[in-house]
Amino acid sequence: MIVSFSSGILYPKQQLNVVDKPACPVFGRHLNYRKQVRFLNSGKHFPVRFENGYLKRRVCSAANYEGVWEDPDDGSDDSEDEDEDEEMEEIDLAYESDSEANGNGKAVVSNGDELSTRKYEENLVKEVEKMLGPEEIAILEQNEAPNLEKLSTAKWKPVHTFALAGQIKFMDGLLENGYDIDLLDKDGLTALHLAVIGKREAVISHLLRKGANPEAKDRDGATPLHYAAQVGAKQTVKLLIKCKVDVNAADNEGWTPLHVAMQTRNREIAKILIVNGADKTRRNKDGNTPLDLSLCYGRDFKSYDLAKLMKQVSATRSF
């Protein structure tokens, strides 16, 4: 091992031995100056700084190293340290340059992607137009905007399809072209009804922001809240309640959302409805209350659990 102290050099005749007992031996020396450690077999330097105390330096447990001791630095020449600092600054600057280059590279890649996409679309148009016959091209040219009359049937409505499929972008395209957001299909369902049935929470929020009627009824008199209770969509139930819907709205058979929640045995939704003003004593056309429906399932734990809920929980929200 070679230990250098900048100026004068002391060459010991004997080799420095490192004790092999610890796995990574440690040796210390009281020093008030800087030194460099250089290994003969690798030629590498290891700069070390000392500040009035003992330095402990772990080294590998190699057997023997020849060493050279250099005299302490008198402080008159710090050229080596300055060189090291300059080298570190150069590394930092190089790193910053690389980072800037990477940032610019991302912008170039983004622009390149846009150009590639635009080029692809142009080529696609040309390719498809070659495939289409004269009549097909004529249909394409006649429909700059979606032809809703041809795209719709009594059962299949485009906006309903997009709502259930979660295609908000295409759904908005239809609405911007004058499509009725509360249009009913042959079953009396709106797009909001179908989004609730499909548990499309993002679509539900979007439709409500766009002005969809949260209390629209299908041909059976069921509201979106009825369907939210049926499919167990707890977050949708909360969202519809925030829209001030009638939690006691009854369908054509006199069933409220709470009746539906008890039929599905969903305790969480039943509790949300009760806390927000659902009438526990409301009877349907068959004369059954929500609790009656729960007890019709017989003597099981869920029946007792729901019965306890109906007896103990009361409304905390005033309407």
C-alpha positions in Angstrom: 0.0 0.0 0.0 1.2 3.5 -0.8 0.2 6.4 1.4 1.1 9.8 0.0 1.1 13.2 1.8 1.7 15.6 -1.1 5.4 16.5 -0.8 8.3 14.5 0.8 8.3 10.7 0.6 9.3 8.2 3.2 10.1 4.7 1.9 9.9 2.1 4.7 12.1 -0.9 4.0 9.6 -3.3 5.6 6.3 -4.3 4.1 3.1 -3.2 5.8 1.1 -6.2 7.1 -2.7 -6.2 7.6 -4.0 -8.4 10.3 -6.4 -11.0 9.0 -8.4 -11.6 12.1 -11.4 -9.3 11.5 -13.3 -9.7 8.2 -12.6 -6.1 7.3 -9.7 -4.9 9.5 -9.7 -1.3 10.7 -6.6 0.8 11.5 -6.4 4.4 12.6 -3.8 7.2 12.8 -3.9 10.6 14.4 -3.5 13.1 11.5 -4.2 16.7 10.9 -3.8 16.8 7.1 -4.9 15.3 3.9 -3.5 12.1 2.4 -4.0 9.9 -0.6 -4.0 6.1 -0.5 -2.8 4.3 -3.6 -2.6 0.6 -4.1 0.3 -0.7 -6.2 -1.5 -3.6 -7.7 -4.4 -1.4 -9.0 -2.8 2.0 -9.4 -5.9 3.7 -8.0 -5.9 6.7 -5.6 -8.3 7.1 -2.8 -8.3 10.8 -1.5 -8.9 11.1 2.2 -9.4 14.4 4.3 -8.5 14.7 8.0 -9.9 17.3 10.4 -8.1 17.2 13.8 -8.8 13.7 14.9 -8.5 10.1 14.1 -9.4 8.6 10.8 -10.5 5.0 10.7 -10.3 3.5 7.2 -11.6 0.0 6.4 -9.5 -1.9 3.9 -9.8 -5.3 2.3 -8.0 -8.1 4.1 -5.3 -8.6 1.5 -2.1 -10.1 3.0 0.9 -7.8 2.3 1.3 -4.5 0.6 4.5 -2.5 -0.1 4.0 1.1 1.1 5.4 4.6 0.7 4.9 7.4 3.2 5.0 11.0 2.1 5.6 13.9 4.4 2.7 16.0 5.6 1.5 18.9 3.5 2.4 22.3 4.9 -0.7 23.8 3.4 1.1 25.9 0.8 -0.1 23.9 -2.2 -3.7 22.7 -2.6 -3.5 22.1 -6.3 -4.5 18.5 -6.0 -7.7 19.4 -4.1 -8.5 22.1 -6.6 -8.0 19.6 -9.4 -10.4 17.2 -7.7 -13.0 20.0 -7.2 -12.7 21.0 -10.8 -13.1 17.4 -11.9 -16.3 17.1 -9.8 -17.7 20.3 -11.2 -17.0 19.0 -14.7 -18.9 15.8 -13.9 -21.8 17.8 -12.5 -21.9 20.0 -15.6 -21.8 17.0 -17.8 -24.7 15.5 -15.8 -26.7 18.7 -16.2 -26.0 18.7 -19.9 -27.1 15.1 -20.2 -30.3 16.0 -18.3 -31.0 18.9 -20.6 -30.3 16.8 -23.6 -32.8 14.2 -22.3 -35.4 16.9 -21.8 -35.0 18.2 -25.3 -35.0 14.6 -26.5 -38.4 14.0 -25.0 -39.8 17.1 -26.7 -38.3 15.9 -30.0 -39.8 12.5 -29.4 -43.2 14.0 -28.6 -43.2 16.0 -31.8 -42.0 13.0 -33.7 -44.9 11.0 -32.3 -47.4 13.6 -33.4 -45.9 13.8 -36.9 -45.9 10.0 -37.1 -49.6 9.8 -36.0 -50.6 12.5 -38.5 -48.7 10.7 -41.3 -50.4 7.4 -40.3 -53.8 8.9 -40.4 -53.2 10.5 -43.8 -52.0 7.2 -45.2 -54.9 5.4 -43.6 -57.4 7.7 -45.3 -55.8 7.2 -48.7 -55.6 3.4 -48.2 -59.2 3.0 -47.2 -60.6 5.3 -49.9 -59.0 3.0 -52.4 -60.8 0.1 -50.8 -64.3 1.7 -50.8 -66.6 1.5 -53.7 -68.4 4.6 -55.2 -71.6 4.1 -53.2 -69.6 3.7 -50.0 -67.6 6.8 -50.6 -70.9 8.7 -51.3 -72.3 7.6 -48.0 -69.1 8.7 -46.2 -69.2 12.1 -47.9 -72.9 12.7 -47.0 -72.3 12.2 -43.3 -69.9 14.8 -42.1 -71.7 14.6 -38.8 -73.1 11.4 -37.3 -76.4 10.3 -38.9 -78.3 9.6 -35.7 -81.5 8.4 -37.5 -79.6 5.6 -39.2 -77.4 4.9 -36.2 -80.4 4.3 -33.8 -83.2 1.8 -33.3 -85.8 1.5 -30.6 -83.5 -0.7 -28.6 -80.1 0.5 -29.6 -79.3 4.1 -29.0 -75.7 5.3 -29.6 -75.4 7.5 -26.5 -76.8 4.6 -24.4 -74.2 2.3 -26.0 -71.3 4.7 -25.4 -72.5 5.3 -21.8 -72.5 1.6 -21.0 -69.2 1.0 -22.8 -67.5 3.9 -20.9 -66.8 5.8 -24.1 -67.1 9.4 -22.8 -65.3 11.0 -25.7 -67.7 9.5 -28.3 -70.7 10.2 -26.1 -69.7 13.9 -25.8 -69.4 14.0 -29.6 -73.0 13.0 -29.9 -74.2 15.4 -27.3 -72.3 18.3 -29.0 -74.3 17.5 -32.1 -77.6 18.0 -30.3 -78.3 14.5 -29.0 -80.8 14.4 -26.2 -79.0 13.4 -23.0 -82.3 12.1 -21.5 -83.5 10.2 -24.5 -85.3 7.0 -23.6 -84.9 3.6 -25.3 -87.8 1.2 -25.8 -87.5 0.1 -22.1 -87.7 3.8 -20.9 -84.1 3.8 -19.9 -81.8 6.8 -20.2 -78.1 6.7 -20.7 -77.8 7.5 -17.0 -79.8 4.4 -16.1 -77.5 2.2 -18.2 -74.4 3.8 -16.8 -75.6 3.0 -13.3 -76.5 -0.6 -14.2 -73.0 -1.0 -15.6 -71.4 0.7 -12.6 -69.7 3.2 -14.8 -68.9 5.8 -12.1 -66.9 8.1 -14.3 -69.7 8.2 -16.9 -72.3 8.7 -14.2 -70.5 11.7 -12.8 -69.9 13.1 -16.4 -73.6 12.7 -17.3 -74.8 14.4 -14.1 -72.4 17.3 -14.8 -73.7 17.5 -18.3 -77.3 17.9 -17.0 -78.7 14.4 -17.1 -81.9 14.0 -15.0 -81.0 12.0 -11.9 -84.6 11.2 -11.2 -85.6 10.0 -14.7 -88.0 7.0 -14.5 -88.1 4.0 -16.9 -91.3 2.5 -18.1 -91.6 0.6 -14.8 -91.1 3.8 -12.7 -87.6 2.9 -11.5 -85.1 5.7 -11.0 -81.3 5.5 -11.2 -81.3 5.2 -7.4 -83.4 2.0 -7.6 -80.8 0.5 -10.0 -77.9 1.7 -7.9 -79.4 -0.1 -4.9 -80.0 -3.2 -7.0 -76.4 -3.5 -8.3 -74.8 -2.5 -5.0 -73.2 0.7 -6.3 -72.5 2.4 -2.9 -70.6 5.4 -4.3 -73.3 6.0 -6.9 -76.0 5.9 -4.2 -74.0 8.6 -2.3 -73.5 10.6 -5.5 -77.2 10.6 -6.4 -78.2 11.6 -2.9 -75.9 14.5 -3.2 -77.9 15.5 -6.2 -80.9 15.8 -4.0 -82.9 12.9 -5.5 -86.0 11.6 -3.7 -84.9 8.7 -1.6 -88.5 7.6 -1.2 -89.4 7.6 -4.9 -91.6 4.6 -5.6 -91.9 2.6 -8.8 -95.1 1.4 -10.3 -95.3 -1.5 -7.8 -94.7 0.9 -4.8 -91.1 -0.3 -4.3 -88.7 2.4 -3.0 -84.9 2.1 -3.3 -84.9 0.9 0.4 -87.2 -2.0 -0.6 -84.7 -2.9 -3.3 -81.7 -2.7 -0.9 -83.5 -5.0 1.6 -84.3 -7.4 -1.2 -80.6 -7.5 -2.2 -79.7 -7.7 1.5 -77.2 -4.9 1.2 -76.7 -3.5 4.7 -74.4 -0.7 3.8 -76.7 0.8 1.1 -79.7 0.3 3.3 -78.0 2.2 6.1 -77.0 5.1 3.8 -80.6 5.3 2.6 -82.1 5.3 6.1 -79.6 7.9 7.4 -80.6 10.1 4.5 -84.3 9.9 5.1 -85.6 6.7 3.6 -89.0 5.8 5.1 -88.7 2.5 6.9 -92.4 2.1 7.3 -93.3 2.7 3.6 -95.4 -0.2 2.2 -95.4 -1.3 -1.4 -98.6 -2.4 -3.2 -98.4 -5.8 -1.6 -98.4 -4.1 1.8 -94.8 -5.0 2.7 -92.4 -2.7 4.4 -88.6 -3.0 3.8 -88.3 -4.9 7.1 -91.0 -7.4 6.0 -89.0 -8.1 2.9 -85.8 -8.9 4.9 -87.7 -11.2 7.3 -89.1 -13.1 4.4 -85.7 -14.7 3.9 -86.1 -16.7 7.2 -84.1 -17.2 10.3 -80.5 -16.5 9.3 -77.9 -14.1 10.5 -78.5 -11.6 7.8 -82.2 -11.3 8.6 -81.5 -10.5 12.2 -78.7 -8.1 11.2 -80.9 -6.1 8.9 -83.8 -6.2 11.4 -81.5 -4.6 14.0 -80.5 -2.0 11.5 -84.1 -1.1 10.7 -85.0 -0.9 14.4 -82.0 1.1 15.6 -80.8 3.4 12.8 -82.8 6.6 12.2 -82.5 9.5 9.8 -79.9 12.1 10.6 -80.5 14.3 7.6 -83.3 16.7 7.4 -85.1 17.3 4.1 
